[in-house]
Amino acid sequence: MKKLSVLFSIIIMGLFIMNCSPEQKQDDFKYVTEQFADLRIQRYKVPGFEDLTLRQKTLLYYLYQAALSGRDIIWDQNYKHNLYVRRTLEGIVNTYSGDKTTPEFAKFIEYTKRVWFSNGIHHHYSNKKFTPEFSKEYFRQLIAGSDEYLLPLQSGEMIDDLINKLLPILFDPNVDPLKVNQDPKADLVKTSAVNFYEGVTQKEVENYYARIINPDDPQPVSYGLNSKLIKEDGQVVEKYWKWRGMYHAAIQKIVFWLRKALDYTESDQQKKTLELLIEYYETGDLKKWDEYNIEWVKDANSIIDVVNGFIETYNDPLGYRANYESVVSFKDMEATKRIKAISDNAQWFEDNSSIMPEHKKKNVTGISAKVITVVVESGDASPSTPIGINLPNADWIRKEYGSKSVNLGNIVYSYNKAAETSGLLEEFAFSKEEIDRAKKYSALASDLHTDMHEVIGHGSGQLNPGVGQPNETLKNYASSLEETRADLVALYFIMDQKLVDIGVMPSLETGKTEYDSYIRNGLMVQLARIEPGANIEQTHMRNRQAISKWVYERGKPDNVIEKKVKDGKTYFVINDYDKLKNLFGQLLKEIQRIKSEGDYDAGKNFIETYGVKVDQEIHKEVLERYKKLNIAPYAGFINPKLVPVMEGEKIIDVKIEYPEDFMEQMLFYSKEYSFLQTYN
């Protein structure tokens, strides 16, 4: 379970102007390279890489190659025509012989970059298909001026067939308009463009899993995690993503590089973990996936680490199937001290939570936490990236064996550097006191929120005996409710003296800073990401508005949060931080109850009442104020490049390079790591 960085880009990157040390002020690294549409492209440094041993660098290089080898998978998962679209666009970029200085060609390049950024034709955050700002006629001209041998013509297809096939896919707003539909009145499977299902209805999917899932199994596998569900000869069947299965060509490459990594592991435990991951990819056996996750959690001492697999289920409207992703990293030993202090006290936080006693874990097991330095990200983690990760996702493994929580330190640092001159704080904070406090404490407040969200948020609480997994009981609301729960844990404890006592923050002023930020973002600033008149569709945006709106409404009798207007601008101002903490605690108790008991109706009512509908007047105002700042609300990253130094067949060193051109990296990746067929 993770909190995507773009979700916090407004909080971390925009609302705060960070104080910088003298060393940071002298930093001439180019963190932001370009901005287009609603997107900003950044880079991140990998401090400490040169100090690693050759063995560690070599291990990282092989894991880096494994990560990128699965890149095509996320494209095909997001939409069945995505690779067809991408290869057409790249064929034009590489071979178009016409005039490339026209405004329409610039619009074509912008559209192509948006497709690259989102790993497909649907917005990475809103899930809506974005429409080209160039004409159909110009698209025909682009195709005509490009080398047809570098276009993805399928068997028997002619150029006109390709054009006629792509025109509705790209230009018709009624063709596959949503990657993920969350409207409870719709058939979520039939109306979602994501390529997890074919020829089946939502009811058929639900019936299929009702037949095969044993609700009394104390250690259930993650049903559906690594397969596509289709109808074949009238029967519902699963096509598994594995060696000699669906996505074989990419998985074969992933396994190839993972096998090379085995000779450079740091310990027997790490080697055992990677061997299980390889076995899982080769067999598709979900029990093997559980074995891998258990051993991965046990490996708390390795410096080098990797997430690689089908991880998060946010893009499945029913919450079964997971996107491919990989994050390759090494531990930041100094920065880890902060997050480790929280994980070391996990039992205290569990015991002192506001949730019901029967929902608390009696023995919090195996929670490890660290700050990592990212080396490369791929799949669902790139270009848009998480800032925090907590895995594994299986509740029974978390309860019996624990979990790993990480803060992506160098990613967060790059966001902070990009925030230094944004102006968002001055625009949306009400008072000088609020602004000054944010400048002093915001970086730490954001880090602590992320740490606690991942470590003691996702890692806390337990299901009642006999209650099914959240994706079965809470269905399409499971993800929003889980992110709500994890955020509430962080919010409840960030105003607790315990954090001062264990030395992770200097005073409760840090907590006040986070409260200001969260309410400001949840009720106002995040609306800059939504089109006028639209509802909130994205999981994390729903959870943030739902929390903020609930505490605002419940606190009205005591004027806990006050809506103020100054110089024609709206602000939400916290008048009583202690009462707000109490409200967060009350809501946490209820959300944990909903999860523990599997109360679908209560969960649905909470999200639909507080998390979906937008205040249109506030929304209009936010868009007007935000537009003046000329800030892209979303950000993603160009990855560093690892280059082996060879002596014959032997690696004698690994160098790191920092590319600056987003387009060049996307074209390079498509050339070097495009292993799947156009249709799979």
N, C-alpha and C positions, 0 to 999 in steps of 0.2 A: 504494500500500500504506500502510495507516495503522494507528495504534494508537489505538483508541477511548478517549475520556476515561473512560467508565464503567469501562473495564478497569483504569485506573489510579486510579479514584476512591478505592479503599481505600488505595493507596500514597500518593497526593498529598493527598487530602482528609481521610483518616481517621487514618492511622497517625502523622502528624506534627502537632505544634502549631508553627506557623511563628513565627519571630521577626518582629516588625513594626517598621518605622521609625516615628518620631514622626508622620510624615505619614499613614502607614497607620492608626495607632491613632486618628487624628482623623477617619478616613473614616466618614461616617455614611450612605453608600450602602447600601441594603437588598439584600444579596447573596442571601439565602435568603428566599423568600416563603411557602412552605408545604411540608408533608410529608404524604404519604398512601401507604397500602399499603407497598411497598418503595421508594418514589420520593421524591426531594427536588427541588423546583423552585427554580432559582436565576436570577439575572440577571447580566449582565456590562456593564461600562462600556466606552466607546469613547474612550479618552483620545487627544487630538490631532486629533479630527475637526474641531473648530472652527477649527483652524489651517490646514486644507487650503484650497487655492484653490477658487474657484467651479467652475472646470472639473473639478477632481478630485472635488468633491462631486457634481456633476452626473453624471459618469461612474459614481460609486458608486451613485447613485440608480437609474440605468437598469439596472445590473448587479443591484442589489437586487430590482428588479421582475422581471427575468428569472429570478432564483433562485426567487422565490416562485411564479412562474407555473407551474413544474413540480411543485408540491407534490402534486397529486393522483396523479401517476404512481407515487410510492413506495407509496401506499396500494393501488393496483391491482396493482402488482408483488408486494407482500407476500402478497396473498390475493385471489382473484377476487371474493369477497363483501364485501370491506372497505368499499368505498364505499357499498354497500347498508346495511351495519351503521352506518357513521358517520352517514349522512344520516338514518337512523331515530333514532339517539340524539340527534342535534342537533335533529331535529324535535320530540322530546319536551322537550328542554331549553328550546327556544324557545317552546313553545306549551302545555305541560301545564297544565291548569287546576285540578288537584287540590291536595291538601295537600302542600306542599313542606317541611314541618317534621318529617316522620316519619323514624324510623331507616332505613326501607327506601328512602326517597327519597335519603337521604344515601349509602346503599350504591350506589344507581343512579348518583349523581353521581361517586362514587369510581371505579366501573367505567368510566364514560365518560371520565374523566380518564386512566385507565390505557390505554384504547384510543387516545386522542389521543397520549399519550406514546410509544406503541409503533408509531404509524402503522398500527394494525390490532389484531386480536384475539389475536395471539400476542405473548408477552413479547419485548421487543426484545433480550433478552440470552440467555435460556434457550431461546427458540424455542417454548416450550410455550404452548398456548392457556390463557388464564386464564378461569375460570368465574365468572359473576356470583354475588354473595353475597345477591342478592334472588331471590325465587321466580318461577317461570314465571307464576303467577297474578298476581303484582304487575306483571310485565311486560305482561300482557294489559291490566291496569288502566291502566298508563301510556299504552299505545297508544290505548285507548278514550277517555282524557281529553285527547288531543292532536289538533291540526288535521290531518286526513288529507290535506289539500292540500299540506302541507309534509313529507309522508312520501314516500319514493322508490318509489311504486307503479309497477310496470312495466305495459306494455300488457296490458290485460285482467285485471289483478290487483285483487282486493278486499282489504279490511283483514284478513280472516281468512286470505287467501292469504299476505299478508306475515308475519303472526304464525306460521303453520304452517311457513313457510320458515325463519324466523329461530330458532325454538325449538331445533331440533337444532344449528344453527350456533353458537348462543351457549351452550347448556346441556349438550349431549351430549358427554361427554369422549372419546368414540370417533370423533367426526366431526372430521376434519382436526386431530388433536391436536398435530401438530408442523409448524411452518413449514418447518424444515429438518431432515431426518433424516440422521444420519451413521452409522447402524448398518450395517456392511459386509455383514451377512447379509441385509439388506432390499433391495428395489428402491428406490433412493434417489429416483428420479423419481416413482414412483407413491405413495410414502409421505410425500412432502413437500408441504405445502399451498401453498408459494410458487407464484405464478402465472407461471412461466416455461415450463411444458410443459403440453400437454393432449392426451390420447388417445395418448400414446406411452409406451413403457417405457424403462428405463435402457439396456437392450441396443440398442434401436432408435436411441436418441440416440448411443450410442457407435459404432454401425455407420455412422450418418449422417456423423459427423465423420471416421471412419476413411476414408471414401470421398473426402471433399473436401479433407482436409488433406494437404499435401505435407510429409513430415517432413524433406526436404532443403532446404526453402525457408529461406534465411538471414534473410529479413525477413517472417515470417508475419504476417498480420493477426490481430486478436483475434477469432477465429471465435466467433460467437454472442453477442458482447458486447451488441448492440443489437436483439435480436429475441426473439420468443416462438416456440418450436418446437411445431408442432401436426401432427396428421394430417388431411389433407383429401383426400377421394376415394381413400383408401387409400394416399396418398403423404405422406411426411414433408416438410413445408415450413416456411419461416421467415416470420413476420409481423414486418416491420421497424418499429421505433419511429422514425418520421421524419415529415416534412411529407407530408401526404396518405397516411400510413400509419397504423399503430396509434399512438394517443396524439396524433393530429394536432392536436386543439384546443389542448392544452397546449403542444405544441412550436411551434405557430403563434405563440402569445403569447411564448414564450421568444425566438423569432427576431425578433419585432416589437421587443422591448426591446433585444436585442443590436444590431439595426440602428441604433436611436437612439444607442446607446453609441458607434458608430463615429465620430461627429462630435466626440467628446470624448476620444479616446484620447491617450495621452501621447507616443506615438512611432509612426513608420511600422511598426516591428516589431510593436507591440501591435495596431495596426489590422489588419495582415496576419493575425495570429493569430486575432483575432475573426472576420475574414472567412472563414477556413477552418473555424472552428467553425460558423458559419452554414451554410456549404456542406455540411458534414457532416450537420447536422440536416435540411437540405433533401433530401439524396440518400440518406442512410443508408449511404453508401459507407465501408467500414472503412479503405480505403487513405487516404481523405481524413481520417479520424480520426488515422491515423498522421502524416500531413503536419501536421495541427494540433498534435499533441503535440510534434513536432520543433521547430516554430516557437515553441511555448509555452516549451519548455526554453531556447531561445535568448534569449527576452525576460527577461533577468536584471536589467535596470536600471529597469524601471517601478516606481513606488511603489504604484500600484493593481494588484491582481491578482484573478483569479477562477478558481475551479474550477467547471466546469459541464458536466454530461454524465452518461453511464452509466459509472461509475467502478469500483466495487469489486464483486467476484464472491463475497463471503463467503456470500451468501444463495442461491447456486446450489449444490446439493449436488454437482454435477459441475464447478463452477468455470468455466463459460463466460459466463453472463449476468450483467450488472451492474445494480445499482440506480442510479436517478437521485439525484444529489446536487449541491449547490452551496454553495460557501463564498466569500463576497465580503470582501475585506480590503485593508488597506494596510500598508506596511512600517513596523515599529518600528525606526528607524535606530540608536538607541543599543543596544537589546537584541540587535540582529543581530550585533554585534561578537563575542559569545561563540560563536554557532553558526557564524559565518563562519570563525573561527579553526580550527574542526574541519574544515570543508569545504576550507579552503586546504591542509590537511595530509592530505587523503584518500589521496594516493598513499603517504605514509608508513604510514598505518594498513593499507592493502592489503598493502604489502611486509612489514610486521611482524606480520601476522595469523598465527594458528596453522594455517590451512588449507594444503592441499597446494600446492606451487608451480604445478602445472598448472591449478589452479583459481583462481589469482590473475590479476587484470587487469594486463597489462603497462603499460598507459597508462590511468589513470583519467581519464575525459573528462567535462568539463562539469558537475560537481556544483556546484550553487549552493544556498545555504542562507540562511535568514532567519527572524527572528521577526516574526510578523504580528499586527496588531490586527484582529480580526474585526468586521465590520459587520453581517452577517446570515448565517444558515445555513439550508439547506432540504433537503428530501428525506431521504436516509439520514443526513445530518449533523445532523438536528434532530428533536426536542428534544435527544436524546442526541448528543453531539458528539465528534469526535476531538480530541486534544490535539496530535497531530503528524501530518503528511502527507508522504509521499514519492511522487512521481509523475514520469513515467508508469509504468505497470505492465509494458509490453512489454519483455522482457529485451534484445532486440536494439537498441531505441532507447536504453535505458539504457547499453548497452555502447558504442554508436557516437556518441551525442549527449549522454549524461549525464542528469541528473534534477534536479528541484527538491525540496528538503526544507524544510519549514516547521514551526515551533513556534508554536502558537496562544497567544501571550503573555497576552492579556487573559482568555482562557478559563481558563488555568492559574491566573492571579492570583485569579479568582473562586473557583475550587476551594480555593485556599490560604486565602482569607478564611473560607470555610465550615468549614475544618478547625481553626480556632484553639481551639475548646473541645470537640472530639469525645470525648476520653478514650480513644480506641483505642490510642494509643501506650502509655499507662500500663498498659492491660489486657494487651497482648500482647508487650511488650518485657520481656526477662528481668531486666535490671539497670539501676541508676541510670546507669551509664556509657553504656549503650546509649541510654537515654532522652535524656541530656544531649547526646550526640553527634548524635542525630537532630534535636533542637531547634536545634542550631547549623548543621547542614549539609544537612538534608533537602530544603529547597526547591531548592538548587543541585544536589544529587545527582539529584533527580527530573528537573530540566531537562536535565542532562547525559545522563542515560539516554535521554530522549526524543530529544535532539539526535542522539546517536550511533546509536540505533536507526534513525532515519529517514535520516540522512546517510550514515554509513559501514556501516550494517547492511543495509538494503535496497539500498543503492547498491554493494555489494561483490560479489566473486566472479563466476564465469562458468560457463556450461554447457559441457560437452564438445562438440566438433564432432559433428554428427549426432544429438544428443539433443534430443527434442521439448520443447515448453514444459511447465512443471511441472504445469499443469492436465491435460495429456495423459498425462504419465508418472506423476505422483504422485496424480492423480485427487482423490478426496475428502479426502486428507490434505495436499494442496498448501498450503492456507492455514495450517494449524497448523504445518507444517514451516517455512514461510517466516517466520512470526512467531517461531518458535523460533530460527531462524538470526539474525534481526535483533537479538533480545534478547541472544543469546550474544555477538555482536560488541560490543554496548554493555557487557555485563558483563565481558568479557575486558579491554577497554581502560580501564574506569573505575577500575581499580586500577593504572594505568600512570603512571609518572613523567612521561611525555610531556605529559599534561594539565596538570601543574603547570608544566612547562617552557614551554608555549605560553600560560600565563597564564589558563586557564579555570577552574582550581580551586586553592585555597590549599595543599592537602596531600592525602595519601592517606586521611586520615580521612573525606573526602567519599566515596571509594570504599567504605570500610568501612560507611558509613551505608547506601549503596545495596545492598550485599550483605546486611546485616541485614534491610533492608526486603524485598528480593526473596524471600529464603528464608522469612521470616515469612509473607509473603503467599501464596507458592506452596504451602506445606505446611499453612497453617492459615487465615488470615483470609479468603481469597477463598471458602472453603467456606460462609461465611455467606450466600452467594447461591444455594445449592443446597438443594432440598427434601430432607428425610430420605429416605435410601434410593436417591436418584437418582445416575446417573452424570454426569460432566462432559460437556456437549455443546458448549459455546461454544468457538470456535477459540482465543481468547487465553487463556482459563482452562486449556484443555488444554495449551497450550504452556508456561505458567508452572508448572503442577504437574509436567509432564514433565521440565523442566529441573531444578527443585528436588528432585524425587524421585530423579532419576538421579544428581545429584552427592551427595545424601545417602547413597544406597546405595553408590556407588563410593568414597566417602570414609570409610566405616565402619572399614576396617582401620587408618586413621591418626586416627580420631576427629575428622575435619575439622569435621563438624557433629554436635553432640551433642543428643540428646533428653533434656530434663531436666523433672522435676516438682517444683514448689515450691508449698506450700500447696494441694495438690490440683489445681494448674493445670499444663498442659503448655506447654513452650517448646522451640524449636529454637535452639540457641546455636552460633555459629560460633567454633571454637577456633583455626583456622589460615586466615587470609585468603589467604596466598600459595598454599597448596595448593589452596584453593578456586578461585583464579584459574586455576591449572593444570588443574583439572578442567573448568572452563568452556571452556578452550582445547581440551582433548581432545574434548569434545562438539561444539564448533563445527566442528572438523576433520571429524568424522563426518557432521554434518548437511549441511555444504557438499558433502561427497562424495555423499551421497544425492541432493541436488538436481542436482549437476553430472552425475552418471551416470544420473539418473532411476531410482534403485533403489526401486521401489514397495514391495517386500517388507520391506526394512529400515526404510523410513519408516513403514509400517503397524505393524510390530512395535514401534518406538520409541513411537509415540503410544498404541497400545493397551495396551502394558505399563506405561507410566509416566503417561500423561495422562488416562486415562478413569475408572478405578476410584477410589473414594473410601474412605479409612479411616473406617469408620462410627463408631468410638469417638471419634476426633478430631473428626469432623464434629458429633457430638452435643454434645461439649464446646464447640466453637466457637459453635454456635447458642445455647447457654445463656449463654455469656459475652457474646456480641454483643447478645443481646436486652436485657440489663440496661442497655446504653448508649443505647438508643432512638435509633439512627442508621439512616437509610435507606441501604442499600448502593448504590443507584443515584441518579444525578443527571442532570438535563437543564435546558435553559435557555429562558426567555422571551427572544425577540429584541428588540433595539431597533427603533424605528420611524423611518423616514426620511420627512420631510414637506417637499415642495417649497414654496417661497414663490414665488408666481406674480405676474407683472405682465403681464396679458393672457395670451398664449400662451408667454411667456418665463419661464424659471426664473431668478430673481434671487438665490436662496439656497436652501440645504437645511438644515433643522433636524433635530435628532435628539431623539427622545423615548424614555423608558424605561418601558414599561408594567409594571405590577406584578401583573396578574391573568392567570393562565395560561388560565383558562376564556375570558375575554374575548378573548384573542389567538387561541385556537383557533377560536372562533366568527367572529371577524373574518376570519381567513384563509379559512374555508369560504365566507364571504359574498363576499369579494373575489377569491379565486384558485381557485374551484372550476370548472374548465373542462371536465373530462372527463364523459362519460356515466357512469351508474352501472355499466354493464357495457360493456367495450371489446373 
